Amino acid sequence: MATVMTKPNPGAQEKISDWDVVANNPEFKDLMAAKARFIVPAALFFIVYYFALPVLVGYAPKFMKTPVIGPINIAYLFALSQFFMAWLLAWLYMRAASRFDAMGKRVLDHLQHHKDAQAVKEGK
């Protein structure tokens, strides 16, 4: 069987998808870059911080057994600090998310303007 290739109609315009409009928007690219600048370092920090406890307990047991207050040692305090670190990272993300939301709204506004312009062009 032979495949017949036809040339597209030169007068017809190709329909652009919503994703193409969003993906080519510089504000969307800025949004993705801003999220990556926050999320990647925060995730790496948390992973290192989380796994530091078992690593330190395994490789520096004498240090981790050092008493701080009565029977409470550095290992217990470090384990407790992981809860506070998670809460701190969540709070920092909530602050950053408000900026992300504002950036996302501008991207959606741009998409809506594009849709409105297409509707006018098509006579709808």
Secondary structure, 3 states (H helix, E strand, C coil): CCCCCCCCCCCCCCCCCHHHHHHCCHHHHHHHHHHHHHHHHHHHHHHHHHHHHHHHHHHCHHHHCCEEECCEEHHHHHHHHHHHHHHHHHHHHHHHHHHHHHHHHHHHHHHHHHHHHHHHHHCC
